[in-house]
């Protein structure tokens, strides 16, 4: 079962957005319903509500609720809050600390089952309502005092993937699904959801945080995850008999088939045996990857009744270099024209669904109301090729951010301008190759430009040479570049000089396009690359 053809956007309502963005006095049934109402008149056809971190986000009978140990009338420094920064211990600020706990406890005390209310409201608006389970959330693993952690996780270190070092690397202290105790623990929560709620489907979110089997045992232990999914399928059939309607099973997994298999997600078997009805491919955080291998996934899916979603996050990684390494923790806000670019690329390749993760934080932003407008733009234009026609699209060169341990870094930029200083398999002498997928081609009244950004070193030592550097699009030469005075937003923080080349209309293809940039032999690096398609008056 997939979302309606004209409503192909999926929204993941995450573990904290709603509860942290509302003041306690705002909590009511009407306010809970308003979350779904916000999306009802857009292209959103599916909403997925996150039900847990390491604890449950409702008054579960099987898992500890996240508000366990919280005293609504207690001080800001009560034990479950004292690990938080001071501003997150207060109710008067938007935060995922006290306010989140307080609102969850308040809804429980007022007998407001928010998941039941959201699912009911989805049915009213003909939106598919899913519950999403984080299979191994690892937030705050380095702080045992966090209220996010369950006693099951804290009291059973022997059930974790890595136990011999501090949990500084996210995911290493995840629960180990080769252990029956872990599988039974997760099945307990899932069984409760099937017994308690009337939903259209369940999503197993394996991308929170992506590691579920021990290092070196992922492929050999894949059968543990497959058998787990079979048990969930059986529970879903029982639930279908109770509700009298079909139940879909969705999964969110890494972006390539190879990475999935390397981490023990035997998607080939899941598809062949039709254990799942929806697969969403995803990076971990930030970075919508323009080269998501949608065609490969569609070929693997074949005639099986499985919908393919492509996940885009509310931000992209800044490719800037600091102290010799990428600034992987720095992110740039994702604007509507960027989402349209990525969504268009995915839809042209054959994706069935556009899945938005963490975009929910734009929905009720009282600090920056402009973000509400951004989200409105995204959910009204990014679900189809027709609705994005004539609107600006930015196709920014990003990369596969999430990979299995030991897989090669697939980062494409930054790239040194000096030949031989960086190994790039397809580089020939001073030619830097760049591949873009632009989705639909530019329309009759649209123009396409290539924007390349360079760091301070390159700007200072080769600024004039860069402006006259040769560029080819699909083997067709482009006109001489021009320095861009007003930088696009967002752009890499160390793109000191940006140069624009107009791309010849006759050479630009829908889908994949190949750029060759003849770099001057110089110090410095190429730090940003994008193709932007706009109306002439917007250029």
C-alpha positions as CSV (number, residue, x, y, z in Angstrom):
1,X,0.0,0.0,0.0
2,X,1.4,3.4,-1.0
3,X,0.4,6.9,-0.6
4,X,-2.1,8.4,-3.1
5,X,-0.4,9.2,-6.4
6,X,-1.1,13.0,-5.9
7,X,0.1,12.9,-2.3
8,X,3.5,11.2,-2.4
9,X,5.2,13.0,0.5
10,X,5.8,11.2,3.8
11,X,6.4,13.1,7.0
12,X,8.3,11.5,10.0
13,X,7.0,13.2,13.1
14,X,10.0,12.5,15.3
15,X,10.6,11.8,19.0
16,X,10.5,15.4,20.3
17,X,9.1,18.1,17.9
18,X,5.5,18.2,19.0
19,X,6.1,17.9,22.7
20,X,8.9,20.5,22.8
21,X,7.3,23.1,20.6
22,X,4.1,23.5,22.6
23,X,3.7,25.2,26.0
24,X,1.8,23.1,28.5
25,X,-1.2,25.4,28.5
26,X,-1.6,24.7,24.7
27,X,-1.9,20.9,25.2
28,X,-5.4,19.8,24.3
29,X,-7.1,17.4,21.9
30,X,-7.6,20.1,19.4
31,X,-4.0,21.1,19.5
32,X,-3.0,17.4,19.0
33,X,-5.3,17.2,16.0
34,X,-3.9,20.4,14.5
35,X,-0.6,18.7,13.8
36,X,-2.3,16.4,11.2
37,X,-4.6,19.2,10.0
38,X,-1.5,21.3,9.1
39,X,-0.5,18.7,6.5
40,X,-4.0,17.7,5.3
41,X,-4.3,20.2,2.4
42,X,-0.8,19.5,1.1
43,X,0.9,16.7,-0.9
44,X,1.5,14.7,2.3
45,X,-0.1,11.3,1.9
46,X,1.6,9.5,4.8
47,X,2.5,10.4,8.3
48,X,4.8,8.3,10.5
49,X,4.7,9.0,14.2
50,X,7.8,8.0,16.2
51,X,6.8,6.1,19.4
52,X,10.1,5.7,21.2
53,X,13.7,6.5,21.9
54,X,15.3,4.0,24.4
55,X,12.0,4.5,26.3
56,X,8.5,4.8,25.1
57,X,6.9,8.1,24.2
58,X,3.5,7.1,25.7
59,X,2.3,5.3,28.8
60,X,3.4,1.9,27.6
61,X,2.8,-1.2,29.6
62,X,5.9,-3.0,28.1
63,X,8.6,-0.3,28.0
64,X,9.3,2.4,30.6
65,X,7.7,5.7,29.5
66,X,10.3,8.4,28.9
67,X,8.7,10.5,31.7
68,X,9.4,7.8,34.3
69,X,10.9,9.4,37.4
70,X,9.8,12.9,36.4
71,X,7.9,15.0,39.0
72,X,5.7,17.6,37.2
73,X,5.7,19.7,40.4
74,X,9.3,19.2,41.2
75,X,12.3,21.6,40.9
76,X,14.3,22.2,37.7
77,X,17.2,20.3,39.2
78,X,15.4,17.1,40.0
79,X,17.4,13.9,39.3
80,X,16.0,13.2,35.8
81,X,16.8,16.7,34.7
82,X,20.1,17.6,36.3
83,X,22.1,16.2,33.3
84,X,20.6,18.8,31.0
85,X,21.8,22.3,30.2
86,X,20.1,24.9,32.4
87,X,17.8,26.3,29.7
88,X,16.4,22.8,28.9
89,X,15.4,22.3,32.6
90,X,12.8,25.0,32.3
91,X,9.2,24.8,31.0
92,X,9.2,28.4,29.7
93,X,11.6,27.5,26.8
94,X,11.2,25.4,23.7
95,X,13.3,22.3,24.5
96,X,13.5,18.6,24.4
97,X,14.2,18.4,28.2
98,X,11.7,19.3,30.8
99,X,9.0,20.6,28.4
100,X,9.1,17.4,26.4
101,X,8.8,15.3,29.6
102,X,6.1,17.5,31.1
103,X,3.9,17.5,28.0
104,X,4.1,13.7,27.6
105,X,3.2,13.3,31.3
106,X,0.4,15.9,31.0
107,X,-1.2,14.1,28.1
108,X,-1.1,10.8,30.0
109,X,-2.7,12.4,33.1
110,X,-5.3,14.0,30.9
111,X,-6.0,10.7,29.1
112,X,-5.0,12.2,25.8
113,X,-3.5,9.3,23.8
114,X,-1.8,11.4,21.2
115,X,-0.9,8.5,18.9
116,X,-4.6,7.3,18.8
117,X,-5.7,10.9,18.2
118,X,-3.2,11.4,15.3
119,X,-4.1,8.1,13.7
120,X,-7.8,8.9,13.9
121,X,-7.2,12.3,12.4
122,X,-5.1,10.8,9.6
123,X,-8.1,8.6,8.7
124,X,-10.4,11.6,8.6
125,X,-8.1,13.4,6.1
126,X,-7.3,10.2,4.0
127,X,-3.7,10.3,5.1
128,X,-2.0,7.0,5.8
129,X,-1.1,6.8,9.5
130,X,2.0,4.8,10.5
131,X,3.7,4.2,13.8
132,X,7.5,4.3,13.5
133,X,9.7,2.3,15.9
134,X,13.4,3.3,16.4
135,X,15.0,-0.1,16.5
136,X,18.2,1.1,18.3
137,X,18.1,4.8,19.3
138,X,21.5,5.8,20.7
139,X,21.1,9.4,21.7
140,X,23.2,10.5,24.7
141,X,24.9,7.1,25.1
142,X,27.8,8.9,26.7
143,X,25.7,10.2,29.6
144,X,24.1,7.4,31.7
145,X,22.0,10.0,33.6
146,X,20.0,10.9,30.5
147,X,16.2,10.3,30.9
148,X,16.2,8.9,27.4
149,X,17.8,5.6,28.6
150,X,15.8,2.5,29.7
151,X,16.9,0.4,32.7
152,X,17.0,-2.5,30.2
153,X,19.8,-0.8,28.3
154,X,21.6,0.5,31.4
155,X,21.5,-2.7,33.3
156,X,22.5,-5.0,30.5
157,X,25.8,-3.8,29.0
158,X,26.5,-7.4,27.9
159,X,23.7,-7.1,25.4
160,X,25.4,-4.2,23.5
161,X,27.3,-4.4,20.2
162,X,30.5,-2.9,21.7
163,X,31.3,-3.2,25.4
164,X,35.1,-2.6,25.6
165,X,35.2,1.2,25.2
166,X,33.3,4.3,26.1
167,X,30.3,5.0,23.9
168,X,31.8,8.0,22.2
169,X,30.9,6.8,18.7
170,X,27.2,6.8,18.2
171,X,25.8,3.4,17.6
172,X,28.6,1.3,19.2
173,X,26.6,0.8,22.4
174,X,23.5,-0.1,20.5
175,X,21.6,-3.3,21.5
176,X,22.8,-6.5,19.8
177,X,20.0,-8.2,17.8
178,X,21.8,-11.5,17.8
179,X,20.7,-11.7,21.4
180,X,17.2,-13.2,22.0
181,X,16.6,-11.0,25.0
182,X,17.0,-7.9,22.7
183,X,14.7,-9.2,20.0
184,X,12.1,-10.2,22.6
185,X,12.4,-6.8,24.3
186,X,11.6,-5.0,21.0
187,X,8.9,-7.4,20.0
188,X,7.2,-6.6,23.3
189,X,6.8,-3.0,22.3
190,X,5.7,-3.8,18.8
191,X,3.1,-6.4,20.0
192,X,1.7,-3.7,22.3
193,X,1.4,-1.2,19.4
194,X,-0.5,-3.8,17.3
195,X,-2.9,-4.6,20.2
196,X,-3.5,-1.0,21.2
197,X,-3.6,1.1,18.0
198,X,-5.5,1.2,14.7
199,X,-3.0,2.2,12.1
200,X,-2.3,1.7,8.4
201,X,1.2,0.4,9.0
202,X,4.3,0.0,11.2
203,X,7.8,1.3,10.2
204,X,10.9,-0.4,11.6
205,X,13.4,2.4,11.6
206,X,16.8,0.7,11.3
207,X,18.5,4.0,10.6
208,X,18.2,5.1,14.2
209,X,21.1,4.5,14.5
210,X,22.0,2.0,11.8
211,X,24.2,-0.6,13.7
212,X,22.2,-3.5,15.1
213,X,24.6,-6.5,14.8
214,X,28.2,-6.9,16.1
215,X,31.2,-5.9,13.9
216,X,32.3,-8.8,11.8
217,X,29.1,-10.7,12.3
218,X,26.7,-8.5,10.2
219,X,26.4,-10.8,7.2
220,X,26.5,-14.0,9.1
221,X,23.9,-12.6,11.6
222,X,21.5,-11.3,9.0
223,X,19.1,-14.1,9.6
224,X,18.4,-12.8,13.1
225,X,17.0,-9.6,11.6
226,X,15.1,-11.5,8.9
227,X,13.5,-13.8,11.4
228,X,12.6,-10.8,13.6
229,X,10.8,-9.2,10.6
230,X,9.0,-12.4,10.0
231,X,7.7,-12.3,13.6
232,X,6.6,-8.7,13.1
233,X,4.8,-9.8,9.9
234,X,2.9,-12.5,11.9
235,X,1.9,-9.9,14.5
236,X,0.7,-7.6,11.7
237,X,-1.5,-10.3,10.3
238,X,-3.1,-10.8,13.7
239,X,-3.7,-7.1,13.9
240,X,-5.3,-7.1,10.4
241,X,-7.8,-9.7,11.6
242,X,-8.7,-7.4,14.5
243,X,-9.1,-4.2,12.5
244,X,-10.5,-5.8,9.3
245,X,-8.0,-4.0,7.0
246,X,-4.6,-4.7,5.6
247,X,-1.5,-3.7,7.5
248,X,1.7,-2.5,5.8
249,X,5.2,-3.1,7.1
250,X,7.8,-0.4,6.2
251,X,11.5,-0.2,6.9
252,X,14.0,2.6,6.7
253,X,17.4,1.3,5.7
254,X,20.8,2.5,4.4
255,X,21.0,4.0,0.9
256,X,22.5,1.2,-1.1
257,X,21.8,-2.5,-1.4
258,X,25.5,-3.2,-0.7
259,X,25.5,-1.2,2.5
260,X,22.3,-2.9,3.6
261,X,23.8,-6.4,3.1
262,X,27.0,-5.4,4.8
263,X,25.1,-4.4,7.9
264,X,22.9,-7.5,8.0
265,X,19.8,-6.0,6.4
266,X,19.0,-8.8,3.9
267,X,16.7,-6.6,1.8
268,X,17.0,-9.1,-1.1
269,X,15.2,-11.7,1.0
270,X,12.7,-9.2,2.5
271,X,11.7,-8.2,-1.0
272,X,11.7,-11.7,-2.5
273,X,9.5,-13.1,0.3
274,X,7.4,-9.9,0.3
275,X,7.9,-9.4,4.0
276,X,7.8,-5.6,3.6
277,X,5.6,-3.3,1.6
278,X,7.6,-0.1,1.8
279,X,11.4,0.5,1.8
280,X,12.8,4.0,2.5
281,X,16.4,4.5,1.6
282,X,18.2,7.0,3.7
283,X,21.4,8.6,5.0
284,X,21.8,9.0,8.7
285,X,21.6,12.8,9.2
286,X,21.6,15.7,6.7
287,X,22.6,15.1,3.1
288,X,20.0,14.2,0.6
289,X,22.2,12.2,-1.7
290,X,21.5,13.1,-5.4
291,X,23.0,9.8,-6.4
292,X,20.6,7.6,-4.4
293,X,20.7,4.4,-6.6
294,X,17.0,4.4,-7.2
295,X,17.2,2.5,-10.5
296,X,19.2,-0.3,-8.8
297,X,16.6,-0.6,-6.0
298,X,13.7,-0.6,-8.5
299,X,15.4,-3.4,-10.5
300,X,15.8,-5.4,-7.3
301,X,12.2,-4.8,-6.3
302,X,11.0,-5.8,-9.8
303,X,7.3,-6.8,-9.8
304,X,7.1,-7.3,-6.1
305,X,4.5,-5.0,-4.4
306,X,7.0,-2.8,-2.6
307,X,7.0,1.0,-2.7
308,X,10.3,2.8,-2.7
309,X,10.8,6.0,-0.7
310,X,13.8,8.3,-0.7
311,X,14.6,10.1,2.5
312,X,15.7,13.8,2.6
313,X,16.8,15.4,5.9
314,X,16.3,19.0,7.0
315,X,19.8,20.0,6.1
316,X,22.9,19.2,4.2
317,X,26.5,18.7,5.3
318,X,28.9,21.6,4.9
319,X,31.8,20.1,2.8
320,X,34.2,22.6,4.2
321,X,37.6,21.5,5.4
322,X,38.9,22.4,8.9
323,X,42.3,21.3,10.1
324,X,42.7,18.9,7.2
325,X,39.4,17.1,7.7
326,X,35.7,17.7,6.6
327,X,33.4,19.5,9.0
328,X,31.0,16.6,9.2
329,X,29.2,18.1,12.2
330,X,28.3,21.4,10.5
331,X,25.0,21.4,8.6
332,X,23.3,23.9,6.3
333,X,19.6,24.5,6.3
334,X,17.7,22.8,3.5
335,X,15.5,25.3,1.7
336,X,12.6,24.5,-0.7
337,X,14.6,24.9,-3.9
338,X,17.1,22.3,-2.6
339,X,14.4,19.8,-1.7
340,X,12.8,20.3,-5.1
341,X,16.1,19.6,-6.7
342,X,16.7,16.4,-4.8
343,X,13.0,15.2,-5.0
344,X,13.0,15.9,-8.8
345,X,16.1,13.8,-9.2
346,X,14.6,10.9,-7.2
347,X,11.2,11.0,-8.9
348,X,12.7,11.0,-12.4
349,X,14.7,7.9,-11.4
350,X,11.5,6.2,-10.4
351,X,11.1,6.8,-6.6
352,X,7.5,6.2,-5.4
353,X,7.6,8.4,-2.3
354,X,9.5,11.5,-1.0
355,X,10.2,11.0,2.7
356,X,11.0,14.0,4.9
357,X,12.9,13.5,8.1
358,X,13.3,16.3,10.8
359,X,11.4,18.7,8.6
360,X,8.7,18.6,11.2
361,X,10.7,21.1,13.2
362,X,9.6,23.8,10.7
363,X,5.9,23.3,11.4
364,X,5.5,25.3,14.6
365,X,8.6,27.5,14.7
366,X,7.7,30.6,16.6
367,X,11.3,31.8,16.8
368,X,11.9,31.7,13.0
369,X,8.4,31.9,11.3
370,X,10.1,31.9,7.9
371,X,10.7,28.2,8.4
372,X,7.0,27.6,8.5
373,X,6.8,29.1,5.0
374,X,9.6,27.0,3.9
375,X,7.8,23.8,5.0
376,X,4.6,24.9,3.4
377,X,6.5,25.4,0.1
378,X,8.1,22.0,0.4
379,X,5.0,20.0,1.2
380,X,3.0,21.7,-1.6
381,X,5.6,21.4,-4.4
382,X,8.0,18.5,-3.9
383,X,5.6,15.6,-4.3
384,X,5.4,15.6,-8.1
385,X,7.3,16.7,-11.2
386,X,4.3,18.8,-12.3
387,X,4.0,20.8,-9.1
388,X,7.7,21.8,-9.2
389,X,7.7,22.8,-12.8
390,X,8.8,26.4,-13.3
391,X,10.0,26.7,-9.7
392,X,13.7,27.1,-8.7
393,X,15.6,23.9,-8.2
394,X,19.1,23.5,-6.8
395,X,21.0,20.3,-7.4
396,X,23.8,20.3,-4.9
397,X,26.6,17.8,-5.1
398,X,26.4,15.7,-1.9
399,X,27.5,12.2,-1.1
400,X,26.6,8.9,0.6
401,X,27.0,10.0,4.2
402,X,26.1,6.6,5.8
403,X,28.2,3.5,5.1
404,X,29.0,0.3,6.8
405,X,32.2,0.2,8.8
406,X,35.1,-0.3,6.4
407,X,33.3,0.9,3.3
408,X,35.2,3.7,1.4
409,X,34.4,7.3,1.8
410,X,32.3,8.4,-1.2
411,X,32.8,12.1,-0.7
412,X,33.2,13.9,-4.0
413,X,34.3,17.3,-2.7
414,X,36.4,19.1,-1.6
415,X,38.7,18.4,-4.4
416,X,42.2,19.9,-4.6
417,X,42.9,21.9,-7.8
418,X,46.5,20.5,-8.0
419,X,46.7,17.4,-10.2
420,X,48.0,14.4,-8.4
421,X,47.3,15.8,-5.0
422,X,44.2,13.7,-4.6
423,X,43.3,10.3,-6.0
424,X,40.1,10.6,-8.0
425,X,39.4,7.5,-10.1
426,X,38.0,9.4,-13.1
427,X,40.2,12.4,-13.0
428,X,42.4,13.0,-16.0
429,X,45.3,15.4,-15.4
430,X,43.7,18.7,-14.5
431,X,40.1,17.8,-15.4
432,X,37.8,17.5,-12.4
433,X,34.8,15.4,-13.3
434,X,31.4,16.1,-11.6
435,X,28.2,14.1,-12.1
436,X,24.8,15.6,-11.4
437,X,21.3,14.2,-11.5
438,X,18.9,17.1,-12.2
439,X,15.6,15.2,-12.5
440,X,13.4,16.9,-15.2
441,X,15.3,19.0,-17.7
442,X,15.0,22.7,-17.7
443,X,11.7,24.0,-19.3
444,X,11.5,26.4,-22.2
445,X,11.4,29.5,-20.0
446,X,14.1,28.2,-17.6
447,X,17.8,28.6,-17.6
448,X,20.4,26.4,-16.0
449,X,23.7,27.5,-14.4
450,X,26.7,25.7,-12.9
451,X,28.0,27.2,-9.7
452,X,31.4,26.2,-8.4
453,X,32.8,27.5,-5.1
454,X,36.5,27.8,-4.2
455,X,38.3,28.3,-0.9
456,X,40.4,31.3,0.1
457,X,43.6,29.7,-1.1
458,X,42.2,29.1,-4.6
459,X,40.6,32.6,-4.7
460,X,43.9,34.3,-3.8
461,X,46.3,32.3,-6.0
462,X,44.1,31.6,-9.0
463,X,41.1,33.9,-8.9
464,X,41.5,35.3,-12.4
465,X,42.4,31.9,-13.9
466,X,39.3,30.3,-12.4
467,X,37.1,32.8,-14.1
468,X,38.3,31.8,-17.5
469,X,38.6,28.1,-16.8
470,X,37.0,25.8,-19.3
471,X,33.9,23.9,-18.5
472,X,32.1,21.2,-20.6
473,X,28.6,19.9,-20.1
474,X,28.1,16.5,-21.7
475,X,31.1,17.3,-23.9
476,X,29.6,20.6,-25.1
477,X,31.7,23.7,-24.1
478,X,30.2,26.3,-21.9
479,X,30.6,30.1,-22.1
480,X,33.2,31.8,-19.9
481,X,32.3,31.9,-16.2
482,X,31.3,35.0,-14.2
483,X,32.1,35.7,-10.5
484,X,28.9,35.6,-8.4
485,X,28.6,38.7,-6.3
486,X,25.6,37.6,-4.2
487,X,26.3,34.1,-2.8
488,X,23.4,31.6,-2.8
489,X,22.0,30.6,0.6
490,X,23.0,28.1,1.9
491,X,26.6,27.6,0.6
492,X,29.7,26.1,2.1
493,X,31.3,28.3,4.8
494,X,34.7,28.3,3.1
495,X,33.5,29.0,-0.5
496,X,35.2,32.3,-0.7
497,X,34.8,32.7,-4.5
498,X,31.8,31.4,-6.5
499,X,31.8,31.3,-10.3
500,X,28.8,30.8,-12.5
501,X,28.7,29.2,-16.0
502,X,25.5,29.3,-18.0
503,X,24.8,25.8,-19.3
504,X,23.8,25.4,-23.0
505,X,20.1,24.3,-23.2
506,X,20.7,21.8,-26.0
507,X,23.3,20.0,-23.9
508,X,21.4,19.6,-20.7
509,X,19.7,16.2,-20.3
510,X,16.9,15.1,-17.9
511,X,18.5,12.9,-15.3
512,X,22.2,12.4,-15.3
513,X,24.6,15.1,-16.6
514,X,28.4,15.1,-16.7
515,X,30.5,18.2,-16.0
516,X,34.2,18.5,-16.8
517,X,36.0,21.4,-15.1
518,X,39.5,22.2,-16.3
519,X,41.1,23.4,-13.1
520,X,44.2,25.6,-13.1
521,X,47.2,24.1,-11.5
522,X,47.0,25.9,-8.2
523,X,46.8,25.6,-4.4
524,X,43.4,25.5,-2.9
525,X,40.3,23.4,-3.4
526,X,36.9,23.2,-5.1
527,X,34.6,23.2,-2.1
528,X,31.1,23.6,-3.6
529,X,29.3,22.5,-6.7
530,X,25.7,22.7,-7.9
531,X,23.4,23.1,-10.9
532,X,20.7,25.6,-10.3
533,X,17.6,25.9,-12.6
534,X,15.5,29.0,-12.4
535,X,13.4,31.4,-14.5
536,X,15.5,34.1,-16.1
537,X,14.3,36.8,-13.9
538,X,15.3,34.8,-10.8
539,X,18.8,34.1,-12.0
